[in-house]
Amino acid sequence: LESNMSFRELCAATDQDVLDACGDEALLDGRSVQILFAEPWIEPRVGTLRTDITQPMAYFPVSSLSSAAQGSILVFSGREYDVVGVEPDGTGWVGLALRER
């Protein structure tokens, strides 16, 4: 990272670093995207508290999701999902609520 980067540029670079290290490839309406995927049946835990995940979710930086909308189709790990909700989190990321087809 360069020392003369703006805060916005630094955040975008950090988002990309997170996706490079932890992300998975998926197809959103036929376009390749990197996502962070979460499923409720994996029983995710943060510390000793359960998370509030109640359905499959895919997370992306907002900048990479210009076409994501309710009704879009996400293909991940050989399974197809309908996007049933788009949930921006206010940090520059958006969660896609998914329903398996």
Secondary structure as a PSIPRED ss2 file (coil, helix, strand):
# PSIPRED VFORMAT (PSIPRED V4.0)

   1 L C   1.000  0.000  0.000
   2 E C   1.000  0.000  0.000
   3 S C   1.000  0.000  0.000
   4 N C   1.000  0.000  0.000
   5 M C   1.000  0.000  0.000
   6 S C   1.000  0.000  0.000
   7 F H   0.000  1.000  0.000
   8 R H   0.000  1.000  0.000
   9 E H   0.000  1.000  0.000
  10 L H   0.000  1.000  0.000
  11 C H   0.000  1.000  0.000
  12 A H   0.000  1.000  0.000
  13 A H   0.000  1.000  0.000
  14 T H   0.000  1.000  0.000
  15 D H   0.000  1.000  0.000
  16 Q H   0.000  1.000  0.000
  17 D H   0.000  1.000  0.000
  18 V H   0.000  1.000  0.000
  19 L H   0.000  1.000  0.000
  20 D H   0.000  1.000  0.000
  21 A H   0.000  1.000  0.000
  22 C H   0.000  1.000  0.000
  23 G C   1.000  0.000  0.000
  24 D E   0.000  0.000  1.000
  25 E E   0.000  0.000  1.000
  26 A E   0.000  0.000  1.000
  27 L E   0.000  0.000  1.000
  28 L E   0.000  0.000  1.000
  29 D C   1.000  0.000  0.000
  30 G C   1.000  0.000  0.000
  31 R E   0.000  0.000  1.000
  32 S E   0.000  0.000  1.000
  33 V E   0.000  0.000  1.000
  34 Q E   0.000  0.000  1.000
  35 I E   0.000  0.000  1.000
  36 L E   0.000  0.000  1.000
  37 F E   0.000  0.000  1.000
  38 A E   0.000  0.000  1.000
  39 E C   1.000  0.000  0.000
  40 P H   0.000  1.000  0.000
  41 W H   0.000  1.000  0.000
  42 I H   0.000  1.000  0.000
  43 E C   1.000  0.000  0.000
  44 P C   1.000  0.000  0.000
  45 R E   0.000  0.000  1.000
  46 V E   0.000  0.000  1.000
  47 G C   1.000  0.000  0.000
  48 T C   1.000  0.000  0.000
  49 L E   0.000  0.000  1.000
  50 R E   0.000  0.000  1.000
  51 T C   1.000  0.000  0.000
  52 D C   1.000  0.000  0.000
  53 I C   1.000  0.000  0.000
  54 T C   1.000  0.000  0.000
  55 Q C   1.000  0.000  0.000
  56 P C   1.000  0.000  0.000
  57 M E   0.000  0.000  1.000
  58 A E   0.000  0.000  1.000
  59 Y E   0.000  0.000  1.000
  60 F E   0.000  0.000  1.000
  61 P E   0.000  0.000  1.000
  62 V H   0.000  1.000  0.000
  63 S H   0.000  1.000  0.000
  64 S H   0.000  1.000  0.000
  65 L C   1.000  0.000  0.000
  66 S C   1.000  0.000  0.000
  67 S C   1.000  0.000  0.000
  68 A C   1.000  0.000  0.000
  69 A C   1.000  0.000  0.000
  70 Q C   1.000  0.000  0.000
  71 G C   1.000  0.000  0.000
  72 S C   1.000  0.000  0.000
  73 I E   0.000  0.000  1.000
  74 L E   0.000  0.000  1.000
  75 V E   0.000  0.000  1.000
  76 F E   0.000  0.000  1.000
  77 S C   1.000  0.000  0.000
  78 G C   1.000  0.000  0.000
  79 R E   0.000  0.000  1.000
  80 E E   0.000  0.000  1.000
  81 Y E   0.000  0.000  1.000
  82 D E   0.000  0.000  1.000
  83 V E   0.000  0.000  1.000
  84 V E   0.000  0.000  1.000
  85 G E   0.000  0.000  1.000
  86 V E   0.000  0.000  1.000
  87 E E   0.000  0.000  1.000
  88 P E   0.000  0.000  1.000
  89 D C   1.000  0.000  0.000
  90 G C   1.000  0.000  0.000
  91 T C   1.000  0.000  0.000
  92 G C   1.000  0.000  0.000
  93 W E   0.000  0.000  1.000
  94 V E   0.000  0.000  1.000
  95 G E   0.000  0.000  1.000
  96 L E   0.000  0.000  1.000
  97 A E   0.000  0.000  1.000
  98 L E   0.000  0.000  1.000
  99 R E   0.000  0.000  1.000
 100 E E   0.000  0.000  1.000
 101 R C   1.000  0.000  0.000
